[in-house]
Amino acid sequence: MEIKRPLLLISNDDGYQAKGIRELVEMVSDLGDIIVCAPESVRSGFSCAFSAMKPLKLQLREKREGVEVWSCNGTPVDCVKMALAEIVPRTPDMVIGGINHGDNASVNVHYSGTMGVTLEGCMKYIPSVAYSLCDHRDEADFEPLRPLVRAITMRVLADGLPLGVCLNVNFPLVQEYKGVRVCRMAKGTWGQEVVRCAHPRGYDYWWMVGKYTNDEPMATDTDNWALANGYVAITPTQIDVTAYTAIDNIKSWNL
């Protein structure tokens, strides 16, 4: 009887040509068959958005033994949905988002297209992990991530994850990690998010920018603290966003 290799579905929000996703494929290609379906260009900040009002297109960009690379003109979540519906021969053993150019710690998880990939896989009951590096440069060095990316991927392939739980893994920008911290999401906020500019033709326009603030800088059990102190941050993230601690209070309103 033929033994099938694990099937890994990989996507991102930086586009199929980004260095992070290309190096991720190379890091894990011996662990199973790889299908990449990623945006045709950058889709950062698209979170869990999907395309309800425009037609989608798929294009096969590369095919070699054990690896297929597809692009889609939609969002990161579109890429996962399209791959599951049209490309993969069976349910993947794992969905991986990344490797993202830039961190997805704290509240960034809610904006991240890389986490959109991972949450979509998780909502399909597929073990899912996001990998991100605190380096936005196009030519970021991903080599220090290799041992842990492989170790985490192999562990998830072997043991799976609880239903409704995925992993948000963030790497600090250092050459040697102090260790790994399994931690919670830091409380943080974005401010100064809009910059007004004057157009020469007489109207105003705006850029979305922003400054992030860690609102609990002294807390040592958060992803922000781990990254700032040279640790890899692994944050178990769940689909169920119910605020269970508030249920009894809201019930007391007697509406």
C-alpha positions in Angstrom: 0.0 0.0 0.0 1.3 3.4 -1.0 2.0 5.7 2.0 1.1 9.3 1.2 3.4 12.0 2.4 1.8 14.8 4.5 0.2 17.6 2.4 1.0 21.1 3.5 -0.9 24.1 2.1 1.1 27.4 2.4 0.0 30.9 1.9 0.9 34.4 3.0 0.0 38.1 2.6 3.2 39.3 1.1 2.6 37.6 -2.3 3.8 34.3 -3.8 7.1 35.9 -4.9 8.1 37.1 -1.4 11.3 35.8 0.1 9.6 34.6 3.3 7.3 32.2 1.6 9.9 30.9 -0.8 12.3 30.2 2.1 9.5 28.6 4.1 8.8 26.2 1.2 12.5 25.3 1.1 12.7 24.7 4.9 9.8 22.2 5.0 9.8 20.7 1.5 11.2 17.4 2.8 8.4 17.1 5.3 5.7 16.5 2.8 4.2 17.6 -0.5 3.7 21.4 -0.7 1.0 23.3 -2.4 1.4 27.1 -2.3 -1.5 29.3 -3.1 -0.7 32.9 -2.3 -1.7 36.4 -3.5 -0.4 37.6 -6.8 0.9 40.8 -5.0 1.1 42.2 -1.5 -2.1 41.9 0.6 -0.9 42.9 4.0 -3.5 44.0 6.5 -6.4 42.1 4.8 -7.0 40.0 7.9 -9.9 37.5 7.2 -11.3 39.5 4.3 -12.5 37.6 1.3 -13.7 38.7 -2.1 -17.5 38.7 -2.4 -17.8 41.2 -5.2 -15.1 40.3 -7.8 -14.2 37.2 -9.8 -11.2 35.3 -8.7 -8.4 33.9 -10.9 -5.8 31.2 -10.3 -2.5 30.8 -12.1 0.0 28.0 -11.8 3.4 29.6 -11.4 5.7 26.6 -10.8 5.5 22.9 -10.6 8.3 20.5 -9.6 8.5 17.3 -7.8 6.6 17.7 -4.5 5.9 21.4 -4.9 3.2 23.4 -6.7 3.0 27.2 -6.6 -0.2 29.0 -7.5 -1.1 32.6 -7.3 -4.6 34.1 -6.8 -5.8 37.7 -7.5 -7.7 37.7 -4.2 -7.0 38.0 -0.5 -5.0 35.6 1.7 -8.2 34.0 2.8 -9.4 33.7 -0.8 -6.2 31.8 -1.5 -6.9 29.2 1.2 -10.6 28.9 0.1 -9.6 28.6 -3.6 -6.9 26.0 -2.9 -9.2 23.9 -0.8 -11.9 24.0 -3.4 -9.9 23.8 -6.6 -6.3 22.7 -6.2 -5.6 20.3 -3.3 -6.2 16.6 -4.0 -7.2 16.0 -0.4 -7.6 17.8 2.8 -4.2 19.2 3.8 -2.5 17.8 6.9 -1.5 21.4 7.8 -2.1 25.0 6.8 0.9 27.3 7.2 0.9 31.1 6.9 4.1 33.0 6.3 6.9 33.5 6.8 5.7 37.0 7.2 7.9 40.0 6.7 7.1 41.8 10.0 5.7 40.6 13.3 2.1 39.7 14.0 2.2 40.1 17.8 -0.4 41.7 20.1 -3.4 43.3 18.4 -1.7 42.9 15.0 -3.2 39.4 14.9 -6.6 41.1 14.1 -5.2 42.9 11.1 -2.8 40.3 9.7 -3.4 38.5 6.4 -0.9 35.9 7.5 -3.1 35.2 10.5 -6.1 35.3 8.2 -4.6 32.3 6.4 -4.1 30.5 9.6 -7.5 31.2 11.1 -9.1 30.1 7.9 -7.3 26.8 8.0 -8.2 26.5 11.7 -11.9 27.2 10.9 -11.7 24.2 8.5 -10.5 22.0 11.4 -7.0 21.8 9.8 -4.0 22.2 12.2 -2.7 25.6 11.3 0.4 27.8 12.2 1.5 31.3 11.3 5.2 32.2 11.2 6.4 35.8 11.3 9.7 37.6 11.6 10.2 41.1 13.1 11.9 42.3 9.9 10.0 44.1 7.1 12.9 44.2 4.7 12.3 42.4 1.3 15.7 40.7 1.8 15.2 39.7 5.5 17.4 36.9 6.7 15.2 33.9 7.5 17.9 31.3 8.1 17.9 31.7 11.9 14.3 30.6 11.9 14.9 27.2 10.2 15.4 24.9 13.2 12.4 26.1 15.0 10.2 26.3 11.9 11.0 22.7 11.2 10.6 21.6 14.8 7.2 23.2 15.2 6.0 22.0 11.9 7.0 18.4 12.6 5.4 18.5 16.0 2.1 19.8 14.6 2.2 17.2 11.8 2.8 14.5 14.4 0.4 15.6 17.2 -2.0 18.0 15.6 -3.6 20.9 17.6 -6.8 21.1 19.6 -9.9 21.9 17.4 -10.4 25.6 17.1 -6.8 26.4 18.2 -4.0 27.6 15.9 -0.5 28.9 16.6 0.8 32.4 16.1 4.6 32.1 16.1 6.7 35.3 16.1 10.5 35.5 15.8 12.6 38.4 17.1 15.2 40.0 14.8 18.3 38.4 16.4 20.8 35.9 15.2 20.5 33.7 18.2 17.4 33.2 20.3 17.4 33.1 24.1 14.7 30.5 24.0 11.0 30.0 23.3 8.2 31.5 25.4 4.6 30.2 25.1 2.8 33.4 26.0 -0.4 35.4 25.7 -1.1 38.3 23.4 -0.1 41.7 24.8 -2.6 44.4 25.3 -1.6 47.2 22.9 -3.0 50.0 20.8 -2.3 51.8 17.6 -2.4 55.6 17.5 -1.5 58.4 15.2 -2.9 56.2 12.5 -3.8 58.8 9.8 -1.5 61.3 8.1 -3.2 64.1 6.1 -1.5 65.3 2.9 -2.3 68.1 0.5 -2.5 67.2 -3.2 -1.2 69.8 -5.7 -4.6 69.8 -7.4 -6.2 71.2 -4.3 -7.7 68.3 -2.3 -6.6 66.4 0.8 -5.7 62.7 0.9 -4.6 60.4 3.7 -2.1 57.7 4.4 -2.8 55.0 7.0 0.3 54.7 9.1 0.4 54.5 12.9 2.5 54.1 16.0 2.1 51.0 18.1 2.2 51.2 21.9 2.6 48.2 24.3 0.1 49.1 27.0 1.6 46.7 29.6 5.3 47.0 29.1 6.1 45.6 32.5 4.2 42.3 31.9 6.6 39.4 31.3 4.1 36.9 30.0 3.3 38.5 26.7 4.4 38.1 23.1 5.7 41.7 23.1 7.9 41.1 26.1 9.2 37.8 24.6 10.2 39.5 21.3 11.7 42.5 22.9 13.9 40.3 25.1 15.1 37.9 22.3 12.7 35.0 22.7 10.5 33.4 20.1 6.9 34.0 21.0 4.3 31.2 20.5 0.8 32.3 21.2 -2.0 29.7 21.0 -4.9 31.5 19.3 -8.5 30.4 19.3 -11.4 30.8 16.9 -14.0 31.2 19.7 -13.9 34.9 20.7 -16.7 34.6 23.2 -16.0 36.7 26.3 -17.1 34.0 28.8 -16.3 36.1 31.8 -18.9 38.7 30.7 -21.8 36.2 30.1 -23.2 36.3 33.7 -22.9 40.1 33.9 -24.8 40.6 30.6 -27.4 38.0 31.7 -28.0 40.1 34.9 -29.3 42.9 32.7 -32.6 41.0 32.5 -33.4 42.3 29.0 
